[in-house]
Amino acid sequence: MELMDMMIKQIRVIDPAQELDEVRDLYLDDGIIVDKPLSSARVIDGRGLVAAPGLIDLHVHLRDPGLTHKEDIFTGTKAAAAGGYTAVACMPNTAPSLDSPEQLAYVAGKAQTASARVLPIAAVTVAQAGVTLTNFKSLRDAGAIGLSDDGFAVESAALLRQAMQEAAALHIPIISHCEDTEMVQNHAAHEGFVSKHLKIPGRPAVAETIQVARDLLLAEDTGCHIHIAHVSTAKAVELIRRAKADGIRVTAETCPQYFTLTEEALLEKGTLARVNPPLRTEADREAILAGLLDGTIDTIVTDHAPHSAEEKAQDLLSAPSGMVGLETILGLSLTALYHTGKASLSDFVRLLSTNPAQMFSLPYGTLRVGAPADVTIFDPDETWTVEPEEFLSKARNTPFGGMELRGRVRYTICGGVLTYER
């Protein structure tokens, strides 16, 4: 992959940051968006296609270092590029965890030749053990764009309050995994119809909402920017909606599985539908969708969580939670939101690019002249079938295999480099 100048002709350019939606030419020169035609450049025929600012995923597990049998920075970012992503934020639950400048330097070194920008999220506590805070300033200075013990909640309210005070002073957000650990244990399903049908213990919805309520109160107390990860319950949506109305510095994300599937998917897809937090009820699914449409939930993420086939082949109680999502999110989101008439293409771009850039103060998420040439080009109408064996990720653990989707990536350009072309 090498830097190249490009002219994308007669493409529909959608950039909510500029309130722009029009058919025009787009020029990329030396990795930057420019406003003049180029004398020698690769020409892409954009007729019938959409150009958006490069997609940004604030929640990805690249499994690197230490768990590279599942995924690594190279394969994970290749999958990201195939999904239209030019930037992904990698979570710290690696081995060892991303809790020191040395570990962030490792990620930065490998990311130099990756297919997407890798934006590290560093751990809130050392080894994500929930006991001792990491050195937030050194982690921020080493490139961390946020802090999280994702995969685990910070159970001590006193420790989390201290963390929020320090994070607020440094102007760095904390991303909160909101599940009460003692309530959820390592249970495989939502506590409800399916868990009762399978006669297994469940993860109650209140385990999420009680943590969301606590963290919102602490954010109000400290002035910290709190970002609520993978929202899955109706009550959590309502709590976040009220907090925003009260002026609390909160943003929130959800994943496609929480607005396209319900707990019953476990009965059909088994371990492929096992995720944390779990798939919920139809009422929860509808509330998540409403939260996306009214702005309560700010962005859609993948929570891309690759596992090996052998790990997912275990029984439901033993298999790890998580599904891959980088290569399906564009099609899933367009199918569920745009092609149902619930959201516009501008809404879609806002949720997957504009908002995450603005929320985390990133210099991306726009196609303004002078901005980095991060561009996602997609056909909003192309119909295709999810074939997991064709994924560029090392992993295949998706419940969406065989599903017909509408909307597909054609090209991904990161900093003027063509990282994916279909």
Phi, psi and omega in degrees: 000133180219156179295135177216150174279145183219148169237119180255112192266134171050053179251150176282111182264122179241118181219092181302333179297336177251004187054044186250131173206092182204157176277126183198178172268150179234131185242133180237121184229118177055041175081011184231149172285128179235171185247013181232145175300154183251143183289323178224115183199157173289134180256130175246128177281112185264006184299129180084358182248168179241136172252125178236157170305144183311136181293147182232125179251117182275005185207093182224143175251108179269351173063018186233118018270166163093338183233039191284359170289341178269316183191162170218177185298324181289310181291322180296320180282335171295317176297321179299313180299320178296334178270002179095007183270136172252349178210136177226140177263119185266134183281157191273000185277068176252192181224099003284167181289162180277076185240011181213158176302327180297319179291323177293326177295323177300312180298314181298322179297313180290329183289347181299332179245022180278169182269002176207160174293135179249116184250106188284139167258125182263160182288146174285319181239154181301126181058019182053035183269353177074021185245309186236130179292145172285174178273096187299318183297316180294326178289318176299315181294336179274000173117359180294133178263352180192174182231138180198147167256035188314139190101337180220147169274150169280101191289328181282115178297323180295318180292319180294323177299316177298318179298317180294322178298315180292319181294321179298319180295331181264358179059047177232134184283154171251129178261120189254124170275106190262085170215130176289114188301318182294326179287319188272337184049232173237038184291153192265340189224161170300142177284105184179215186302313186290317179298322177292319180297320180275353180059048178232155176292151184240169177262107185290148179300326182296338177297329175280311189291328179293325177287322177299314180300314179300313185291327176294320178295320178292324177294320177297319182293322188259343185078011181285146170281111178255132178245119183273120183281153172026065179296133184228354185240151179298319182292326176296319178301315181295320178298317180293320179300315179294320181297319178297318179297330180275359177086011177289141182281082182231137167235166186210156179228159167217178184237157181305325182297334183276347173243006176239340183234163172232177182306334183294343177299332177300326182290330181266318188258350177061227186295338178295338179257009176274117180220162173241126351295165187283163170299141188249206184271172176297322178297321177294317180301315180295323179292322176298315179299315179298321178296324176294318186285332181261003175090001176296316175263125192273332186209155173256130178238170179267329195050041180310112187230083183286141173223158179286159178300323181295321180293316181284346179282352177291171179292167187302324183283338185259332185293148177289155178274150174130152175221154174281155184207353186297325187267000181240347191297321181297312180295318179297316184290317178296319181296316185278331186253307185281313185282355171264358179080008182280331184219154177271171175295326176297321176300316180300313181295321179299316183291327186255356180217300186300308184297310181300325178295314182290319182298321184253017175053047180265146183277035183233197174077020177207157176248026176300150173301130181096348179281158174304142183279069174256111188224135172248123180247124183219157173263112185289347187248349184296131178264135180209164181247133180292120178240095185304329181293347178265359181299148173274343171296155172293337189256159182233010189280084177228141174276359185264004178304133180086352181282140176271126181239162180232115184120123187211145179288138174253313180220146169233129183236122182240112181060034180083000177260129178283103184266344177206137176216124179250000000 
